[in-house]
Amino acid sequence: MEYKISEVVAKTNVPKSTILYYIKEGLLPEAKKIKANVHKYNDEHIELIKYIKYMQESMGSSIEEIKLALEKKNDSFSGSYTMLAPLMSTLSGDNGLEHYTKQDFIENFEIDTELLDKLLADGIVIPAQEDSFTKKDASIITLAEYFLEVGLDYEILKEYIKHAKEIAKLEQKMQKTLCNIKTEENFSLLWKIMFETLFNAKEYIFNRSTYEFLREALKEEIETNK
């Protein structure tokens, strides 16, 4: 469908000046020009505006973060294009951190090159981008060194990776499922489900599960030692 700017404002509750700003910044495609001072917008404009609004208000994403994500998309949001693009830096844990090339990383953090290569091969160190490392990566290397220092291999970290990949598959399945049932009416709610799951429920479920397991193990130990 095609819409006048006034209809877009009504459907998104975003001011005309903000919509024009989004277009100027490259967040939205240009509207179709019908004649002088008359432009038509479409469903993609509506969808993108709602998306930008949610990312800014609910997730705290900056215009630059959203712009970068939209520049990289290769599909319409009407398809199954990933909902997570603007938050990839958040998911990576590298948001706001200084990035280093591999060589600079090794020198700056005094990393053992052989160990780094082994951890990369084992999938323990997972750079968010090729030849781009941060202190988060360094902290994982330090953890692996602790294991080795006490005479243990870091098999537990390998298990973490294994299970994390399975969780990631479930999250991707959820994303696709949400995209498949997306409508204009439930759009915002689907975003909330996706992001609340990833950034709130995930931490809650994992930490509470660990707490519950350890609590039961402690109770069992106490009973055994009575």
N, C-alpha and C positions, 0 to 999 in steps of 0.2 A: 504493500500500500504506500501511497504518497501522502505527505502531510505538509501543512503550512507551518511556519515557525511557531505560530501561536498554539497550534495543536501539539507540537513537540513539547513546548513549555508546559502545557496542561497535562500531558501524559507522563512527563518525567519530574515535574515540579522543580525544574532547573531554569533559572532566568535566561532570557534571550542573550544577555551580555555574556553569560558564562558559556553558553553553547557556541557563540561566535568566537570566544576565546579558545575553546577546545579546537575549533576548526583552524584558527590561526596558528595554534601550537602543533598542529598535525595529529591531534588525538582522534579527530573525526574527519571523514572524507568531505570534500566540498559538496555542498548541496547542488542539485540540478537547477541550472538557471533557466527559467521559463521566459522571462523578459526582464527588463530593467527593474530592479528592486523586488522581483518576485522569484522566490526559490522554493523548491520542493525537497522534502526530506523523506527518507524511507525507513523501513523497519530496522535496518542495521544501525541507523543513527539513534533510534530509540533504545535499542539494546545496548549499544556502546555507552550512551550517556548514563544509563542506569548502572552499568558496570563500573564506569569511572567514579560515579557518585558513591557507590558502595565501597569501592576500594579506598577512596579518600576518607570517608566518614567512619567506616567500620574497621578498616584494616590499617589506616594511617599511612597508606602508600602515597608517595610524592608524585607530582605531575611527571617528573623526569623518569621515575621508576615505571609508571604506567606507560609513558610514551615509548620507552625502550622496549617494553613487552609488546606493545601493539605494532611496533616497527618490525618485530620478528615473527609475527603471526602469519601463517600461510593459508588460513581458512577463515570463513565467516564465523562469527560466534554462533550462527544458527546451526553449525555442524558440531562436531565433538572436539573442537579446538580446546586445548587444555585450559581449565579455569585457573590454573596456578601460576601462569606466566609472570604476572607482576610481583609475585611473592617468592620467586625462585631464590632470590638473595636471602630472604628470610628463612626459607627452608634449608638452605645450605649452611646457615649459621655464620656466614661470612659478611653479613651486612655491616658496612661501616669499617671493616677491617682493612689494613694495608695488605696489598697483594704483592707477591714476589715471584720472579721466575724461579725455576728449579735451582739454578746455580746460586742465585742471590739468597734463596731460602736456606740452602745448605750452609752458606757462609754466615748468614745473619744469625741463625739459630744453632750453629755448630752441629749440624746433623751428620750422622754417619751415612755416607752415600750408599754403602752396601746394604745397610739396614733399610734405608728409605726405598731402595729399589725392590727389596724383598717385600716390604709392606705394601708397596704399590702393586706388585704382582699378585699378592695374596688378597688384594681388595680391602685391606685394612685402612690404608690412607686413600681417601677418595677426593681428589681435588675437584672443586666445583667447576673449574674450567681447565682446559689443557694448559700445562705449564704455568699454572697460577696457584700459589700456595699462600696460606695465612697462618697465624699463630694457632688457629684451631687444629690445623693439620699437625703442627708441632706438638700440641698437647697429646694427640693420639700416639705420636711416635714416643713421647716420654712415657706414656702408659705402657706401651709395648716393652720399653726398656726396663720398666719396673718388674714386669713379668719375667723377663730374661735374667734380671739381676738376682732374683730369688730362685733361679734354676728351673723356671717353668716356661713352657712355650705359651704363645698367646692364642691357644685354641678357643678360649672363651670368646675372644673378640671375633674369631671366624664364625662362631655360632651366632653371635649378635648380627653379623652381616647377613648370614643365611636367613635368619628370621625377619630381619628388617626388609629384605627384598620381597619376602612373602607378604609382609604388611603393605609394602608399596604397591604390589599387584592388587591387593584388596582396595586400596585407595584409588587406584586407577579405574578399577571396576565401578566403584561408587561414582566417580566423576562421570564416566560414560553413561551410567544409569540415570544420573541426574540430568545430563544433557538430553537424553532421549525423552524425558517427560517435561522438559522445560516449556513453559507458556509465558505469555506476557504477564499473567496474573501471579504466577508462582516464582518468577525470576529471582526476586530479592531473597525469598525464603530459601531457595535452592543454594544460593551463594552462602547464606548463613549456615546451612547444614554442612556444606563442604568445609568451610573455613573453621567453624566451631569444632568440627570433628578433628581437623588437623592440628589446630593450635590450642585447644582447650581440652576436649574429651580425650585426645590421645595421651597427653601428659597425665591426666587424671586416672585413666584406666591403667596405664602402665605402672605408675607409682603406687596406686592403691592395690594393685594386684601383687606387687612386690611386698608391700607392707603386710598384706593379709597372709601371704605365704610365709614370710619370716615370723610373723606373730604366731602362727600355728606351729611352726617349727620350734619356736622358743617355748611354747606351752608344752609341747611334747617332750622337749629336753628337760624341763622342770619336773614334769611328772615322772620321767624315767629316773631322775636323780633323787627322788624322794626316798 
